[in-house]
């Protein structure tokens, strides 16, 4: 006896549509990105890479200053920790060999104040030197001004461009602070400098690169320019 067929045969199971597959892949990509970001913050991978890159720049500028006979410096522009701006740094070299201020903290305060005043005024201030009105020999005042202008011109720093020391910025989430032997504490906001001299030496310095709870310390040797990188926050040396 033949069995009667059901009035409503079972429908075949419906597969995923293209839109559903795309949505699933998008969700998976977002989750993967979140995991990678979390792992990076935990391991400090960005800070580690930034520390290694900065160590190479320091060594290159040390060699450049020694070979060119000019005083050079790395300029660090460290934003307010509350802002989302990234830390930037670039190289500058003077026209000749110049020395640095012994009171670095006071010099940095003056530099930051000058930058703020310049931003507010919206222009750069230039020193104008008077010429002799009499048409004869320059006066003592004029000679003093000319000599001051010559010294200032020699001490004036201009941007140094080379492939290995081109301007850079740290990745998002990575912060930086700079200590040199002329300072009592590390600079964590504003402008900071690391100088390199033509005689083949630099300043004793420590640069801290942070990402989350991870800190990488770059220790700069004054006599050789060698940079040691350790995965911990070293104390600021007592000078």
Phi, psi and omega in degrees: 000127182284136179280137182290138178286146179294146182296325181238096180297149181297130179285146177295144181296133183279135179276174179287139177279168181297321180295319180294321178296317180297318179297318179296319179294322179296317178297318179297321180295319179296316179295320179296318179297320179295321180294316180297317179297318180295317179296320179297320179293324181290317183273343182069035184297321179294318179295321179297315179294319179295322179295319179295320178295317180295322178300320178294321179295317180300315180295320180295318181289328175300313179295321181296317179295318181294322183279326184274342183075022181240150173280126180239167179205151170266129180253118179257126176253101187258117184284171174299130180304335181281342181274169179259010179290154181264149176288134180238154174211148180211168183257146174223151176226144178274170180290339179208202179270123179232163179258173182247165179287139178288326178263083186294322183296320177293321179295321180293322177297318178295320180296315179296321179294320179295321179295319179294320179295322180293321178296319181292321182284333177078016179206167178258141183265134179236144180275128178256128180259131183285147174262164183290131180276335185280341182083356180259214181293145180295148180284170179298320179298318180293321178297319179295320180292321179295318179294320177297321178295321178296317179295316180296323179294321179292328182271358182284131180264143175231159183300136179253122183246124174204152186302321185280345181232035179290157181305139182224164172223149181283153177296160177299140181087356180251128180243169186213148171220153188229132174235136171232170185293346178276000185240156175271324180229164179284144176280122182248356181202140180101213182257144177219150183234149169228115188265150177228130189250153185293342179287355179093040174210165179225189180272149170291123188210157172225131179243130182252124178247122187240146169213108184064232179270000182266133180229131174245127181253126175259119178255122185259126178278127184295323188273334184244343183076005180291141182245123175258133181243124179234148184271056175197165180267109179278151179288150176290126182297149176273125183253000000 
